[in-house]
Amino acid sequence: MKDVKFLDLFCGCGGFTQGFAQAGCIPLLGVDIWADATTTYKYNFPQSKIINDDLTKLTAQDLLQVSGVDRTDIDIIIGGPPCQGFSISGKRMIDDPRNNLYKSFVNIVSDIQPKVFVMENVPGLISMANGEVKDAILQDFSNIGYNVSWKILIADDYGVPQRRRRVFFVGLNRKVFNEQYFEFPIASTKDTKITCRDAISDLDFISDEVALPDETQYVLLPDNDYQRKMRRNSDILWNHVATIHNARTKEIISMVPDGGNYLDLPQELWSTRKVHIAWTRMDSNKPCFTIDTGHNHHFHYKENRVPTARESARIQSFPDEFRFLGIKTSQLKQVGNAVPPLLAEALANKVLEYLRRQNV
């Protein structure tokens, strides 16, 4: 089979692209409006073109011109339109001006007509408006020639040390696949979850008193297959910079046990932060809760600090050779917004099975 090439719309820093690239697909172009994310994307995928702009202002012809290919060269389009683009507006979503981000994804797919598209979003989308939003998505893509399947996937079923739930829509172009519908990959690690400790224990050599530089060396050896996989091709440790909390914050964190939360604190401290996720520690013996975008409410399972960007990236299944650029708060946001690469890779491998069977 020839090289399989793809575009990533709303690419962020490139988690979705990383997974598809790990499966052997070739990224042609990433598009995102956030400059920090596209800078990171370009650094990690120098072979790909990048557009730092608002996709709603771009046409398919714009993307083709920058990527330097014809429509027929693009096999797959992937992406995750931000969920703010989905309004509860009945079944004519594509005609609603409040849904421009989603509409732009549909319009690009409609114009280019890739063999397959994969769209990711938050699982709450499925229940919005009693399912009408989900039904509208299925109808909109059916109208432009795709048979669409959807499923909520949990990342820790696919080797990611994180219980992140996301919904994926996969469309097969009827001109290529006739009446076939995509069947999602079977969970590969349903009974053998990767835990927080499995993911990051080899990174546990930094102080919570002094921040190391953004570029440092490994100190501990890897002690399991996941750590060895993450460290492959990497001899420099990037983005492992600790946040230095004040003494009072560290004192409060220290009161929370491995896997605990604010309920483990004296009751007079419960209101020190006004969110229910406050003072939550990772559980070293389980996959992590969903990595957020750096709000400083979640803490290392043992150390009295928030995870570093590299530890968060490990939880998301980014390999250590993937470097995040920008200031630390930006790095954490980039990591938190990403599709876990190992989950994306599982989807990509399944998509490739369909393409091979069609010999396209």
Secondary structure, DSSP 4 states (H G I P E B T S, - for coil): -PPPEEEEET-TTSHHHHHHHHTT-EEEEEEES-HHHHHHHHHH-TTSEEEES-GGG--HHHHHHHHT--GGG--EEEE---GGG----TT-GGG-GGGHHHHHHHHHHHHH--SEEEEEE-GGGGGGGGGHHHHHHHHHHHHTTEEEEEEEEEGGGGT-SB--EEEEEEEEEHHHHTT----PPPPSSSSSPPPHHHHHGGGTT--SSSPPPSEE---SPP-SHHHHHHHTT--SEES-------HHHHHHHHTSPTT--GGGS-GGGGGGSSSTTTTEEP-TTSPBPPP-SS-S-EE-SSSSSPPPHHHHHHHHT--TT----S-HHHHHHHHHHSPPHHHHHHHHHHHHHHHHHHT-
